[in-house]
């Protein structure tokens, strides 16, 4: 499992990873082919793109394509900490 910090470092056109909910995807090979332009994806690499994906009306085919880019889940501790940050709380282990 990957830690969020590791995903955050993979944020270039040549090594592009993003989170969509709690799973890591390697989108490097799809950047230049994205119908909305590569800039749209490059703004999201290295971070959680769930909200951005949901904000745009993506087709079922698009969501199916994500399966081909799946790498693995994020580390469970990072997922818990992320949820706590969203709720405005601090982790008791921090």
ZIWO-V402147 format. One record per run of one state. SS is the DSSP state (H for helix, E for strand, C for the rest). FROM is the first residue (numbers start at 1). TO is the last residue. If there is no record, write none. Layout:
BEGIN
ss=SS from=FROM to=TO
ss=SS from=FROM to=TO
END
This chain:
BEGIN
ss=C from=1 to=1
ss=E from=2 to=2
ss=C from=3 to=3
ss=H from=4 to=9
ss=C from=10 to=10
ss=E from=11 to=12
ss=C from=13 to=14
ss=E from=15 to=20
ss=C from=21 to=22
ss=E from=23 to=26
ss=C from=27 to=27
ss=H from=28 to=30
ss=C from=31 to=37
ss=H from=38 to=42
ss=C from=43 to=47
ss=E from=48 to=48
ss=C from=49 to=49
ss=H from=50 to=55
ss=C from=56 to=59
ss=H from=60 to=69
ss=E from=70 to=74
ss=C from=75 to=75
ss=H from=76 to=86
ss=C from=87 to=94
END
